[in-house]
Amino acid sequence: YEAARRILEKELTAGEVTPSNIHYAANTYLRLGETDRAAALVERYVRAHPDDIAGRRMLGRLYKEAGKPSLFLQNLEHIEQLAPSAKTRVLLKDLYYERGLYKRWAAMLKRVVVDGDGSPQDYFNLAQLMAAQGKKQEAVRYLLAMRGRAPKAFGLNQFALLAILQIDLGDQKAALAAVRDYLASKTTAGDALYFADLFQRRGHVDAALDILLPYAAQARTN
C-alpha cells in the first residue's frame, strides 16, 4: 500500500482527480487508515464536480467515518438538493433534531409527514408542534391521520391530546366519541378517571359523568 500511495500521490499531484481514479485513490487511503486524507481528496474532487452525486455520497461516508457531523450534515443537504429522496429527508429530520436545529427540524418534519413518509411518532410530534403554535385544526388533522395510518400506535397520550384539542375547538361531541373509542378496549376505571378529569377541568361536567357512569359498579367494588 505504501508503494501504491507514492505512485498514486504522484499521479494525483500531476493530474486531475477524475471519476475513474477517485474511488481507487480514496479506498487506498482508507486501507492505510488515513480517513482525513481520503476525505480531503474527495473534497477536491467534489469541488471540481459539484453535481456528482456518487462523489457526494462517498464524501458523506468519509465524514461519518471521520466523526465530522457538521460536514456530514452540510454534505447531506447538498445530496438532497441534487437527488431528492424520502430517505435523505428522514435522515435530515433526525439530524436537525439531534443537533438542536429546531427550525430546520420543524420544517423537515412537516415535509416528511405531508409527503406521507413519516413514522407514527413523526405525526404525533408534528401534532404537538402545531398545538404549541396554536394551530389546533392542523394538529387535529395530523392526529387523525396518525390514527388512520397506525391505529395500534395511537394510545393514551394521542387520544388525550386529540380530546383536548377537540374540546378547545368546540367539538365536545367528537372529543367524547374519541374517548369512548379508547375506553372501549379498557377493563379498568383508571383511564376513565383520567379522561373524566380532563373534561371536568374544561368545564364539561356532564361529559365527565357520562365517561364515568359505565365504571360505577367497578368503582363500588374497589
Contacts in CASP RR format, 6 or more apart in sequence:
PFRMAT RR
TARGET T0000
AUTHOR 0000-0000-0000
METHOD contacts of the structure
MODEL  1
YEAARRILEKELTAGEVTPSNIHYAANTYLRLGETDRAAALVERYVRAHP
DDIAGRRMLGRLYKEAGKPSLFLQNLEHIEQLAPSAKTRVLLKDLYYERG
LYKRWAAMLKRVVVDGDGSPQDYFNLAQLMAAQGKKQEAVRYLLAMRGRA
PKAFGLNQFALLAILQIDLGDQKAALAAVRDYLASKTTAGDALYFADLFQ
RRGHVDAALDILLPYAAQARTN
1 28 0 8 1.000
1 31 0 8 1.000
1 32 0 8 1.000
2 32 0 8 1.000
4 28 0 8 1.000
5 28 0 8 1.000
5 29 0 8 1.000
5 32 0 8 1.000
8 24 0 8 1.000
8 25 0 8 1.000
8 28 0 8 1.000
11 21 0 8 1.000
12 21 0 8 1.000
12 25 0 8 1.000
12 41 0 8 1.000
16 48 0 8 1.000
17 25 0 8 1.000
17 41 0 8 1.000
17 44 0 8 1.000
17 45 0 8 1.000
17 48 0 8 1.000
19 49 0 8 1.000
19 52 0 8 1.000
19 54 0 8 1.000
22 41 0 8 1.000
22 42 0 8 1.000
22 45 0 8 1.000
22 55 0 8 1.000
22 58 0 8 1.000
23 58 0 8 1.000
25 38 0 8 1.000
25 41 0 8 1.000
26 38 0 8 1.000
26 41 0 8 1.000
26 42 0 8 1.000
26 58 0 8 1.000
26 62 0 8 1.000
27 38 0 8 1.000
29 35 0 8 1.000
29 37 0 8 1.000
29 38 0 8 1.000
29 41 0 8 1.000
30 38 0 8 1.000
30 62 0 8 1.000
30 65 0 8 1.000
35 62 0 8 1.000
35 65 0 8 1.000
35 66 0 8 1.000
36 66 0 8 1.000
38 62 0 8 1.000
39 59 0 8 1.000
39 62 0 8 1.000
39 63 0 8 1.000
39 66 0 8 1.000
39 68 0 8 1.000
42 55 0 8 1.000
42 58 0 8 1.000
42 59 0 8 1.000
42 62 0 8 1.000
43 59 0 8 1.000
45 52 0 8 1.000
45 55 0 8 1.000
46 52 0 8 1.000
46 55 0 8 1.000
46 56 0 8 1.000
46 59 0 8 1.000
49 55 0 8 1.000
50 78 0 8 1.000
51 82 0 8 1.000
53 79 0 8 1.000
53 82 0 8 1.000
53 83 0 8 1.000
56 75 0 8 1.000
56 78 0 8 1.000
56 79 0 8 1.000
56 82 0 8 1.000
57 79 0 8 1.000
59 75 0 8 1.000
60 71 0 8 1.000
60 72 0 8 1.000
60 75 0 8 1.000
60 76 0 8 1.000
60 79 0 8 1.000
63 69 0 8 1.000
63 71 0 8 1.000
63 72 0 8 1.000
63 75 0 8 1.000
64 72 0 8 1.000
69 95 0 8 1.000
69 99 0 8 1.000
72 95 0 8 1.000
73 92 0 8 1.000
73 95 0 8 1.000
73 99 0 8 1.000
76 88 0 8 1.000
76 91 0 8 1.000
76 92 0 8 1.000
76 95 0 8 1.000
77 92 0 8 1.000
79 88 0 8 1.000
80 88 0 8 1.000
80 89 0 8 1.000
80 92 0 8 1.000
86 112 0 8 1.000
86 115 0 8 1.000
86 117 0 8 1.000
89 108 0 8 1.000
89 111 0 8 1.000
89 112 0 8 1.000
89 115 0 8 1.000
89 117 0 8 1.000
90 112 0 8 1.000
90 117 0 8 1.000
90 118 0 8 1.000
92 104 0 8 1.000
92 108 0 8 1.000
93 105 0 8 1.000
93 108 0 8 1.000
93 109 0 8 1.000
93 112 0 8 1.000
93 122 0 8 1.000
96 102 0 8 1.000
96 104 0 8 1.000
96 105 0 8 1.000
96 108 0 8 1.000
97 105 0 8 1.000
106 129 0 8 1.000
109 122 0 8 1.000
109 125 0 8 1.000
109 126 0 8 1.000
109 129 0 8 1.000
110 126 0 8 1.000
112 118 0 8 1.000
112 122 0 8 1.000
113 122 0 8 1.000
113 123 0 8 1.000
113 126 0 8 1.000
113 142 0 8 1.000
113 145 0 8 1.000
120 146 0 8 1.000
120 149 0 8 1.000
120 150 0 8 1.000
120 153 0 8 1.000
120 154 0 8 1.000
121 153 0 8 1.000
123 142 0 8 1.000
123 143 0 8 1.000
123 145 0 8 1.000
123 146 0 8 1.000
123 149 0 8 1.000
123 150 0 8 1.000
124 142 0 8 1.000
124 143 0 8 1.000
124 146 0 8 1.000
124 157 0 8 1.000
124 158 0 8 1.000
124 161 0 8 1.000
126 142 0 8 1.000
127 139 0 8 1.000
127 140 0 8 1.000
127 142 0 8 1.000
127 143 0 8 1.000
127 146 0 8 1.000
127 158 0 8 1.000
127 161 0 8 1.000
128 139 0 8 1.000
128 161 0 8 1.000
130 136 0 8 1.000
130 138 0 8 1.000
130 139 0 8 1.000
130 142 0 8 1.000
131 139 0 8 1.000
131 161 0 8 1.000
131 165 0 8 1.000
136 165 0 8 1.000
136 168 0 8 1.000
136 169 0 8 1.000
137 169 0 8 1.000
139 161 0 8 1.000
139 165 0 8 1.000
140 162 0 8 1.000
140 165 0 8 1.000
140 166 0 8 1.000
140 169 0 8 1.000
143 158 0 8 1.000
143 161 0 8 1.000
143 162 0 8 1.000
143 165 0 8 1.000
144 162 0 8 1.000
146 153 0 8 1.000
146 154 0 8 1.000
146 158 0 8 1.000
147 154 0 8 1.000
147 158 0 8 1.000
147 162 0 8 1.000
148 154 0 8 1.000
155 182 0 8 1.000
156 182 0 8 1.000
156 191 0 8 1.000
156 194 0 8 1.000
159 178 0 8 1.000
159 179 0 8 1.000
159 181 0 8 1.000
159 182 0 8 1.000
159 195 0 8 1.000
160 194 0 8 1.000
160 195 0 8 1.000
160 198 0 8 1.000
162 175 0 8 1.000
162 178 0 8 1.000
163 175 0 8 1.000
163 176 0 8 1.000
163 178 0 8 1.000
163 179 0 8 1.000
163 195 0 8 1.000
163 198 0 8 1.000
163 199 0 8 1.000
164 175 0 8 1.000
164 198 0 8 1.000
164 202 0 8 1.000
166 172 0 8 1.000
166 174 0 8 1.000
166 175 0 8 1.000
166 178 0 8 1.000
167 175 0 8 1.000
167 199 0 8 1.000
167 202 0 8 1.000
167 204 0 8 1.000
168 202 0 8 1.000
172 204 0 8 1.000
172 207 0 8 1.000
175 199 0 8 1.000
175 207 0 8 1.000
176 199 0 8 1.000
176 207 0 8 1.000
176 210 0 8 1.000
176 211 0 8 1.000
179 195 0 8 1.000
179 199 0 8 1.000
179 211 0 8 1.000
180 211 0 8 1.000
182 191 0 8 1.000
182 195 0 8 1.000
183 191 0 8 1.000
183 192 0 8 1.000
183 195 0 8 1.000
183 211 0 8 1.000
183 214 0 8 1.000
186 192 0 8 1.000
188 218 0 8 1.000
189 212 0 8 1.000
189 215 0 8 1.000
189 218 0 8 1.000
189 219 0 8 1.000
189 222 0 8 1.000
192 211 0 8 1.000
192 212 0 8 1.000
192 214 0 8 1.000
192 215 0 8 1.000
193 212 0 8 1.000
195 211 0 8 1.000
196 208 0 8 1.000
196 209 0 8 1.000
196 211 0 8 1.000
196 212 0 8 1.000
197 208 0 8 1.000
199 205 0 8 1.000
199 207 0 8 1.000
199 208 0 8 1.000
199 211 0 8 1.000
200 208 0 8 1.000
212 219 0 8 1.000
END
